[in-house]
Amino acid sequence: MAAPASRARRALALAVLAGALGLDLSGLGVLNAALPSIGARFGLADATLQLTMTAYAVTFAGFLLLAGRLGDALGHRTVFGTGVAVFTAAALAGALAPTAEVLIAARAVQGIGAALSGPPALALLGAIFPAGPPRNRAMSVYASVGAAAFSAGVVVGGVLTGWFGWRSVLVFSVVVGAVVLVGVRAALPPARRHRQPMDLPGAVLVTAGLLLAVFGVGNGGSAGWNDAATVWSLVPAAVLLVAFALWERRAAEPLLPSVIFRSTPVRASLLAAFLNHTAGVGLLFFAPLYLQGVLGYPAALSGLAVVPSSLVLFLTANFLTGRLLGRWGPRPLIVVGLVLIGAAMAAWVGTPLDGEYWVHLLPGLLLTGVGQGLVFPAMTVGSLTEVAERRHGVAGAINVTAQQIGSSVGVAALVAVAAAAASPGVRGTLAGYHAAYVVAAVLCLAGALAIAFTRWPHPSPVNSSAEKGEEQ
């Protein structure tokens, strides 16, 4: 009877960890549809209204590396539970917010909670599920929930806002967060601490640098790259991140150990994470612009139009990728997935002014879903391959940071390409979109080619020999 009980507890643990990831990554999308209602309630201009989104994204990305180290040092369950609690409490504060300032502050704290729970969750998965098919299946389920969370959040947020108002969106996060918290102690193993210095100077430098960099990139995409706030964010960010790199070379116990980057799977997974999110989030960015601005779709219908991509992603990751990971390992799945995503972006280059959804849009959406369903779980497994268990939190944080850079810097670059290639009129705007699709397709195909020619360990267990000597 012990084995079934163990399997049941692992299943509950997976539900808890995947639920938290779904909350974290849907944190942006779920409030998207509510923005007009929030703006009307508080009388906010678009620039201020955007801060309800930006505040979350900035703190989420900025605190990831620090959260990874805290998990490794203080225990992953402790930091994970703290992150979920902070996220849930901040969501409640946002739901009850009497002013826009309180709402924006609550969203910033939500982002910190998401950052605290993300890296420890990935490390806990590696600790709970034994290497091989059980871990591969668990990673597939976990990654599929994360990959589908943003677009699912857009749909859920739209429905809740339409039926119950914008505050219900945050109440939904409170309810789900409370359910996840109940399962933390029951499902997750006790915290294992690893005695190690915290490298506070490195933590301050990288957190401040990432906060400023993500804010600067987001502001540059909306207000312009010559805007004073953009310049005065990106310049200090560059200085701080360079100072962080220099400090890490002399730190006795660096926040970002260079030994992690000796793993070829880790490096390849970082590239895959960046490209996956650049193209995937980029497609979600341009899709409503094309559907609403060119084809005249209403907002609700344009949101539903991208649902097939999320559905196919979820099915691929859950019913195909886990089995293929055990047979082939992460590299072939990352390569094939990036090729499919690149093909999807190339397919959208043919979208015309009078495009038909079933002919011009759906094939690319389905290809993207299959590609991301292969890439996301495979890069999640690869991000821990050849990394010592005591560094799993930091390794997971690095991969999630690469995802956030793709979502922000990568998408901002695609938007800049579209703007540079555009000309007046709808036809000229569409030409700009096409140029961005071409760039995304080329990047994905080039990344797939580069990863295809890397040498990976075979078989590829997560705790491999790359840091064996260090652990001893």
C-alpha positions as CSV (number, residue, x, y, z in Angstrom):
1,M,0.0,0.0,0.0
2,A,3.0,2.3,0.4
3,A,3.6,2.8,-3.3
4,P,0.0,4.0,-4.1
5,A,0.1,6.4,-1.2
6,S,3.4,7.7,-2.4
7,R,2.1,8.1,-5.9
8,A,-1.0,9.9,-4.6
9,R,1.2,12.3,-2.6
10,R,3.3,13.0,-5.6
11,A,0.2,13.7,-7.7
12,L,-1.0,16.2,-5.0
13,A,2.5,17.8,-5.0
14,L,2.4,18.2,-8.8
15,A,-1.1,19.8,-8.5
16,V,0.2,22.2,-5.9
17,L,3.3,23.2,-7.8
18,A,1.6,23.4,-11.2
19,G,-1.2,25.4,-9.6
20,A,1.3,27.9,-8.3
21,L,3.0,28.2,-11.7
22,G,-0.3,28.7,-13.4
23,L,-1.1,31.6,-11.0
24,D,2.4,33.1,-11.5
25,L,2.4,33.1,-15.3
26,S,-1.3,34.0,-15.7
27,G,-0.7,37.0,-13.4
28,L,-0.2,39.3,-16.5
29,G,-2.8,37.8,-18.8
30,V,-5.6,37.5,-16.3
31,L,-5.8,41.3,-15.7
32,N,-5.5,42.2,-19.4
33,A,-9.3,42.2,-20.2
34,A,-10.0,44.1,-17.0
35,L,-7.8,47.1,-17.9
36,P,-10.6,49.2,-19.4
37,S,-12.8,48.7,-16.4
38,I,-9.9,49.5,-14.0
39,G,-9.1,52.7,-16.0
40,A,-12.8,53.8,-15.9
41,R,-13.1,53.1,-12.1
42,F,-10.0,55.1,-11.2
43,G,-9.9,57.6,-14.1
44,L,-6.5,56.5,-15.2
45,A,-4.7,57.5,-18.4
46,D,-3.3,54.7,-20.5
47,A,0.3,55.3,-19.3
48,T,-0.7,55.0,-15.7
49,L,-3.1,52.1,-16.3
50,Q,-0.2,50.2,-17.9
51,L,1.6,50.3,-14.5
52,T,-0.9,47.7,-13.2
53,M,0.7,45.3,-15.6
54,T,4.3,46.6,-15.6
55,A,4.6,46.6,-11.8
56,Y,3.9,42.9,-11.7
57,A,6.2,42.0,-14.6
58,V,9.1,44.1,-13.3
59,T,9.2,42.7,-9.8
60,F,8.6,39.2,-11.0
61,A,11.6,39.3,-13.3
62,G,13.7,41.4,-11.0
63,F,13.5,39.1,-7.9
64,L,13.9,35.7,-9.6
65,L,17.6,35.1,-9.1
66,L,17.4,36.2,-5.5
67,A,14.5,33.9,-5.0
68,G,16.4,31.0,-6.5
69,R,19.3,31.5,-4.0
70,L,16.9,31.9,-1.1
71,G,15.3,28.6,-1.9
72,D,18.6,26.8,-2.1
73,A,19.7,28.4,1.3
74,L,16.6,28.4,3.4
75,G,14.7,25.4,2.0
76,H,12.5,25.2,-1.1
77,R,9.2,24.4,0.6
78,T,9.7,27.4,3.0
79,V,10.4,29.9,0.2
80,F,7.7,28.4,-2.1
81,G,5.0,28.6,0.6
82,T,6.1,32.2,1.5
83,G,5.9,33.2,-2.2
84,V,2.4,31.8,-2.6
85,A,1.3,33.5,0.7
86,V,2.7,36.8,-0.4
87,F,1.0,36.5,-3.9
88,T,-2.3,35.6,-2.4
89,A,-2.3,38.3,0.2
90,A,-1.3,40.9,-2.4
91,A,-4.1,39.7,-4.7
92,L,-6.6,40.2,-1.8
93,A,-5.2,43.7,-1.2
94,G,-5.6,44.5,-5.0
95,A,-9.2,43.2,-5.0
96,L,-10.0,45.5,-2.1
97,A,-7.9,48.5,-3.4
98,P,-9.7,51.8,-2.8
99,T,-7.2,53.7,-5.0
100,A,-5.1,53.1,-8.1
101,E,-1.9,53.6,-6.1
102,V,-2.9,50.7,-3.7
103,L,-3.7,48.5,-6.7
104,I,-0.4,49.2,-8.4
105,A,1.5,48.6,-5.2
106,A,-0.4,45.3,-4.6
107,R,0.5,44.2,-8.1
108,A,4.2,44.9,-7.5
109,V,4.0,42.8,-4.3
110,Q,2.2,40.0,-6.3
111,G,5.2,39.9,-8.6
112,I,7.6,39.4,-5.7
113,G,5.4,36.5,-4.5
114,A,5.4,35.0,-7.9
115,A,9.2,35.3,-8.1
116,L,9.6,33.7,-4.7
117,S,7.5,30.6,-5.6
118,G,8.7,30.0,-9.1
119,P,12.4,28.7,-8.8
120,P,11.7,26.6,-5.6
121,A,8.8,24.9,-7.4
122,L,11.1,23.7,-10.2
123,A,13.6,22.5,-7.6
124,L,10.9,20.7,-5.6
125,L,9.8,18.8,-8.8
126,G,13.4,17.5,-9.2
127,A,13.4,16.4,-5.6
128,I,10.0,14.8,-5.4
129,F,10.0,12.8,-8.7
130,P,12.7,10.3,-9.4
131,A,14.8,10.7,-12.6
132,G,13.4,8.9,-15.6
133,P,9.8,8.6,-16.8
134,P,8.1,9.8,-13.5
135,R,10.1,13.1,-13.6
136,N,9.6,13.5,-17.3
137,R,5.9,13.1,-17.0
138,A,5.7,15.5,-14.1
139,M,7.8,18.1,-15.9
140,S,5.5,17.8,-18.9
141,V,2.4,18.4,-16.9
142,Y,4.1,21.3,-14.9
143,A,5.4,22.9,-18.1
144,S,2.2,22.6,-20.0
145,V,0.3,24.4,-17.3
146,G,2.8,27.1,-17.3
147,A,2.9,27.5,-21.0
148,A,-0.9,27.6,-21.3
149,A,-1.4,29.8,-18.3
150,F,-1.0,33.2,-20.0
151,S,-3.5,32.8,-22.8
152,A,-5.8,30.9,-20.4
153,G,-5.6,33.8,-18.0
154,V,-6.6,36.2,-20.8
155,V,-9.8,34.2,-21.4
156,V,-10.6,33.7,-17.7
157,G,-10.0,37.3,-17.0
158,G,-12.3,38.4,-19.8
159,V,-15.1,36.1,-18.7
160,L,-14.9,37.1,-15.0
161,T,-14.7,40.8,-15.8
162,G,-17.7,40.6,-18.1
163,W,-19.8,38.8,-15.5
164,F,-18.7,40.1,-12.1
165,G,-16.4,43.1,-12.7
166,W,-12.6,43.6,-12.5
167,R,-12.2,42.9,-8.8
168,S,-13.5,39.3,-9.4
169,V,-10.3,38.6,-11.4
170,L,-8.1,39.2,-8.3
171,V,-10.6,37.4,-6.1
172,F,-10.1,34.4,-8.4
173,S,-6.4,34.5,-7.7
174,V,-7.0,34.7,-4.0
175,V,-9.2,31.6,-4.0
176,V,-6.7,29.6,-6.1
177,G,-3.8,30.8,-4.0
178,A,-5.5,29.8,-0.8
179,V,-6.2,26.3,-2.2
180,V,-2.5,25.9,-3.2
181,L,-1.4,27.1,0.3
182,V,-3.5,24.4,1.9
183,G,-1.6,21.7,-0.1
184,V,1.9,23.0,0.7
185,R,2.4,21.3,4.0
186,A,0.4,18.2,3.1
187,A,2.1,17.5,-0.2
188,L,5.6,18.9,-0.3
189,P,8.6,17.5,1.5
190,P,10.1,19.4,4.5
191,A,12.6,22.1,3.7
192,R,16.2,21.0,3.2
193,R,18.6,23.8,3.9
194,H,22.1,24.1,2.5
195,R,24.5,26.3,4.5
196,Q,25.9,28.9,2.2
197,P,26.5,32.6,2.2
198,M,23.8,34.8,0.6
199,D,26.1,37.1,-1.4
200,L,24.1,40.2,-0.4
201,P,26.1,42.6,-2.6
202,G,25.5,40.4,-5.7
203,A,21.8,40.1,-4.8
204,V,21.4,43.9,-4.5
205,L,23.2,44.5,-7.8
206,V,21.4,42.0,-9.9
207,T,17.9,42.6,-8.4
208,A,18.2,46.4,-8.9
209,G,19.7,45.9,-12.4
210,L,17.0,43.5,-13.5
211,L,14.2,45.7,-12.1
212,L,15.5,48.7,-14.0
213,A,16.2,46.8,-17.2
214,V,12.7,45.2,-17.4
215,F,11.0,48.5,-16.6
216,G,13.2,50.3,-19.1
217,V,12.4,47.8,-21.9
218,G,8.7,47.9,-21.1
219,N,8.7,51.7,-21.0
220,G,10.7,51.9,-24.2
221,G,8.2,49.8,-26.0
222,S,5.3,52.0,-25.0
223,A,6.7,55.5,-24.5
224,G,9.7,55.3,-26.9
225,W,13.4,54.6,-26.6
226,N,14.3,58.2,-26.3
227,D,11.9,58.8,-23.4
228,A,13.7,60.1,-20.3
229,A,12.3,57.3,-18.1
230,T,13.6,54.7,-20.6
231,V,17.1,56.2,-20.8
232,W,17.4,56.7,-17.0
233,S,16.3,53.1,-16.4
234,L,18.4,51.3,-19.0
235,V,21.7,53.2,-18.5
236,P,21.9,52.5,-14.7
237,A,20.6,49.0,-15.4
238,A,23.6,48.3,-17.7
239,V,26.0,49.7,-15.1
240,L,24.5,47.6,-12.3
241,L,24.5,44.4,-14.3
242,V,28.1,44.9,-15.4
243,A,29.0,45.6,-11.8
244,F,27.2,42.4,-10.8
245,A,29.2,40.4,-13.4
246,L,32.5,41.8,-12.1
247,W,31.5,41.2,-8.5
248,E,30.6,37.6,-9.2
249,R,34.1,36.9,-10.4
250,R,35.5,37.7,-7.0
251,A,32.7,36.6,-4.7
252,A,33.6,33.5,-2.5
253,E,30.1,32.1,-3.0
254,P,28.6,33.9,-6.0
255,L,24.8,34.3,-6.4
256,L,25.1,33.1,-10.0
257,P,27.8,30.3,-9.9
258,S,29.6,30.0,-13.3
259,V,29.7,26.2,-12.8
260,I,26.0,26.1,-13.8
261,F,26.9,27.4,-17.2
262,R,29.4,24.6,-17.9
263,S,26.4,22.4,-18.6
264,T,25.6,22.3,-22.3
265,P,21.9,21.4,-21.6
266,V,21.6,24.4,-19.3
267,R,23.0,26.7,-22.0
268,A,20.8,25.2,-24.7
269,S,17.8,25.4,-22.5
270,L,18.4,29.1,-21.8
271,L,18.5,29.8,-25.5
272,A,15.4,27.8,-26.0
273,A,13.6,29.6,-23.2
274,F,14.5,33.0,-24.7
275,L,13.4,32.0,-28.2
276,N,10.2,30.2,-27.1
277,H,9.0,33.2,-25.3
278,T,10.1,35.7,-27.8
279,A,8.2,34.0,-30.6
280,G,5.3,32.6,-28.5
281,V,4.5,35.8,-26.6
282,G,5.2,37.8,-29.7
283,L,2.6,35.9,-31.6
284,L,0.1,36.5,-28.7
285,F,1.0,40.2,-29.0
286,F,0.5,40.6,-32.7
287,A,-2.5,38.2,-33.0
288,P,-5.0,40.6,-31.5
289,L,-3.6,43.6,-33.4
290,Y,-4.1,41.7,-36.7
291,L,-7.4,40.2,-35.7
292,Q,-8.9,43.4,-34.4
293,G,-7.1,46.1,-36.3
294,V,-7.0,44.4,-39.7
295,L,-9.8,41.8,-39.8
296,G,-12.2,43.7,-37.5
297,Y,-12.7,41.0,-34.9
298,P,-14.3,42.1,-31.6
299,A,-12.0,41.9,-28.6
300,A,-13.7,38.8,-27.1
301,L,-13.6,36.9,-30.3
302,S,-9.9,37.7,-30.9
303,G,-9.2,36.3,-27.4
304,L,-11.0,33.1,-28.2
305,A,-9.3,32.8,-31.6
306,V,-5.9,31.9,-29.9
307,V,-7.4,29.3,-27.6
308,P,-6.7,26.4,-30.0
309,S,-2.9,27.1,-29.6
310,S,-3.1,26.7,-25.8
311,L,-5.3,23.6,-26.1
312,V,-2.9,21.9,-28.5
313,L,0.0,22.9,-26.3
314,F,-1.6,21.4,-23.3
315,L,-2.4,18.1,-25.1
316,T,1.1,17.8,-26.6
317,A,2.9,18.4,-23.4
318,N,0.8,16.1,-21.4
319,F,0.2,13.2,-23.7
320,L,3.3,13.2,-26.0
321,T,6.3,15.1,-24.6
322,G,6.6,13.1,-21.4
323,R,6.9,9.8,-23.3
324,L,9.3,11.2,-25.9
325,L,11.5,12.8,-23.2
326,G,12.2,9.3,-21.7
327,R,13.1,7.9,-25.1
328,W,15.0,10.7,-26.8
329,G,15.9,13.2,-24.1
330,P,15.4,17.0,-24.2
331,R,17.6,18.0,-27.2
332,P,15.6,16.5,-30.1
333,L,12.3,17.8,-28.7
334,I,13.7,21.4,-28.3
335,V,15.1,21.3,-31.8
336,V,11.8,20.0,-33.4
337,G,9.8,22.3,-31.2
338,L,11.7,25.4,-32.3
339,V,11.5,24.4,-35.9
340,L,7.7,24.1,-35.6
341,I,7.5,27.5,-33.9
342,G,9.7,29.0,-36.6
343,A,7.4,27.4,-39.3
344,A,4.4,28.9,-37.5
345,M,5.8,32.4,-37.6
346,A,6.8,31.9,-41.3
347,A,3.2,30.8,-42.0
348,W,1.9,34.0,-40.6
349,V,4.0,36.0,-43.1
350,G,1.3,35.1,-45.6
351,T,-1.6,36.7,-43.6
352,P,-3.5,39.0,-46.0
353,L,-5.7,42.0,-45.5
354,D,-8.8,39.9,-45.9
355,G,-7.4,36.8,-44.2
356,E,-9.6,33.7,-43.4
357,Y,-9.1,32.4,-39.9
358,W,-9.3,28.7,-40.9
359,V,-6.8,29.1,-43.8
360,H,-4.4,31.8,-42.8
361,L,-4.3,31.8,-38.9
362,L,-5.3,28.5,-37.5
363,P,-2.5,26.4,-39.0
364,G,0.2,28.7,-37.5
365,L,-1.6,28.7,-34.1
366,L,-1.7,24.9,-34.1
367,L,2.0,24.6,-35.1
368,T,2.9,27.0,-32.3
369,G,1.0,25.0,-29.8
370,V,2.7,21.7,-30.8
371,G,6.1,23.4,-30.9
372,Q,5.7,25.0,-27.4
373,G,4.3,21.8,-26.1
374,L,7.6,20.1,-27.0
375,V,10.0,22.9,-26.1
376,F,8.6,24.0,-22.7
377,P,8.9,20.6,-20.9
378,A,12.1,19.7,-22.6
379,M,13.8,23.0,-21.7
380,T,12.5,22.7,-18.1
381,V,14.2,19.3,-17.8
382,G,17.4,20.6,-19.6
383,S,17.6,23.5,-17.2
384,L,18.4,21.1,-14.3
385,T,20.6,18.6,-16.2
386,E,24.1,18.3,-14.8
387,V,23.3,20.7,-12.0
388,A,23.8,19.8,-8.4
389,E,20.7,19.6,-6.3
390,R,21.8,22.4,-4.0
391,R,21.8,24.7,-7.0
392,H,18.5,23.7,-8.5
393,G,16.8,26.9,-7.2
394,V,19.3,29.1,-8.9
395,A,19.3,27.0,-12.1
396,G,15.5,27.2,-12.3
397,A,15.6,31.0,-11.6
398,I,18.1,31.5,-14.5
399,N,15.8,29.6,-16.9
400,V,12.7,31.6,-15.8
401,T,14.7,34.8,-16.1
402,A,15.6,33.9,-19.7
403,Q,11.9,33.4,-20.4
404,Q,11.1,36.8,-19.0
405,I,13.8,38.4,-21.1
406,G,12.3,36.8,-24.1
407,S,8.9,38.0,-23.1
408,S,10.1,41.6,-22.6
409,V,13.3,42.3,-24.5
410,G,12.6,39.8,-27.3
411,V,9.1,40.9,-27.9
412,A,10.2,44.6,-27.7
413,A,12.7,43.9,-30.4
414,L,10.0,42.3,-32.6
415,V,7.8,45.4,-32.1
416,A,10.7,47.6,-33.0
417,V,11.2,45.6,-36.2
418,A,7.5,45.9,-37.1
419,A,7.6,49.7,-36.5
420,A,10.7,50.2,-38.6
421,A,9.3,48.1,-41.5
422,A,5.8,49.7,-41.4
423,S,4.5,52.4,-43.7
424,P,1.3,54.5,-43.5
425,G,-2.0,52.7,-43.8
426,V,-3.3,49.3,-42.9
427,R,-1.4,47.6,-45.6
428,G,1.9,49.2,-44.4
429,T,1.1,48.2,-40.8
430,L,0.6,44.6,-41.9
431,A,3.9,44.7,-43.8
432,G,5.6,45.6,-40.5
433,Y,3.9,42.7,-38.8
434,H,5.2,40.4,-41.6
435,A,8.8,41.7,-41.1
436,A,8.6,40.8,-37.4
437,Y,7.3,37.3,-38.2
438,V,10.3,36.8,-40.5
439,V,12.8,37.8,-37.9
440,A,11.1,35.5,-35.3
441,A,11.1,32.6,-37.7
442,V,14.8,33.1,-38.6
443,L,15.8,33.3,-34.9
444,C,13.9,30.1,-34.0
445,L,15.3,28.1,-36.9
446,A,18.9,29.4,-36.2
447,G,18.5,28.5,-32.6
448,A,17.2,25.0,-33.5
449,L,20.2,24.5,-35.7
450,A,22.7,25.7,-33.1
451,I,21.2,23.4,-30.4
452,A,21.1,20.4,-32.9
453,F,24.9,20.5,-33.1
454,T,25.5,20.7,-29.4
455,R,26.7,17.5,-27.5
456,W,24.4,16.4,-24.7
457,P,24.9,13.6,-22.1
458,H,23.1,10.4,-22.9
459,P,21.2,9.4,-20.9
460,S,20.6,12.8,-19.3
461,P,19.6,12.5,-15.7
462,V,19.0,15.8,-13.8
463,N,21.7,15.1,-11.2
464,S,24.6,14.2,-13.4
465,S,28.3,14.2,-13.0
466,A,29.1,17.7,-14.1
467,E,29.2,18.9,-10.5
468,K,30.0,15.6,-8.8
469,G,33.3,16.8,-7.7
470,E,31.9,20.0,-6.4
471,E,29.3,18.1,-4.3
472,Q,32.0,15.9,-2.8
